[in-house]
């Protein structure tokens, strides 16, 4: 991997981390409304998987979607404006935190109902199968969604019809405030894939290199006609399920243990230890990201709210 790619991964991961932290600040100031689910700690998954896909591949995810939106290349200003519900947002201020989407990048959201978007992912895969392309759909979901009916129905259809879907479980150890071991009869989520004819694989979701490699291999298998693939990315969210989560269900020691192998830290150590770049170069990227965020916040705050008549537009798809 060349220097440019590694530094771009570092920039994206730092951008996602700082974007989420800034969003938390704005939420506490009352500038972001509704629900807010942060991606802090899980950055390696969005960055590593999306780096391995083709632009013609589809991306669809759940409500913890800001990291994916930034990783597919949506402008930071447009994502931040959407967070603040402004007309200049990527969803025109109508979607907010949980409903980011950009069809020009084959990024289909951003869905609030747990597990519901998995059936849409199956539909995306079916459309590519009908067209006889070798494009794939990358579908992200949390461990909690694997106990939902949509999960089983969608994986079953994908298995029966050999749809080109890469199922990516972002196992951050908790479904809201409940540990995986307390909510799922099978705590190794990858084992659930076997019921639908797929061989699941567990991946270190804190290591962007492992994420990238596993995604490349899975997408290659799909393109070779081997049917849907399933990756369980083991990761950890440092913050609560959402901003209203008091985090009483886990200890500080547990959080600190996961922080020792922080996703950004793993990449930073690799870059420095292998003389890919200097600490000064990485600091320069950090400063550039901070400036980009400052500009994005200013843009969002100065942008107008959607006009009242916008309530009646974009309700149905127009030819």
Secondary structure, DSSP 4 states (H G I P E B T S, - for coil): --HHHHHHHHHHHHHHHHHHHHHHHHHHTTSS-S-----TT-HHHHHHHHHHS-TTSEEE--S--HHHHHHTT--HHHHHHHHTTBTTSTTTTSSGGG---BGGGTB-----STTTHHHHHHHHHHHHHHHT----EEEEEEGGGGGSHHHHHHHHHHHHHT--EEEEEEE-SEETTEEHHHH-S-SSGGGGGGGGT--EEEEETT-HHHHHHHHHHHHHHHHTT---EEEEEE---SS-SSTT---TTS-HHHHHHHHTT-HHHHHHHHHHHTTSS-HHHHHHHHHHHHHHHHHHHHHHHHSPBPPGGGGGSSSS---
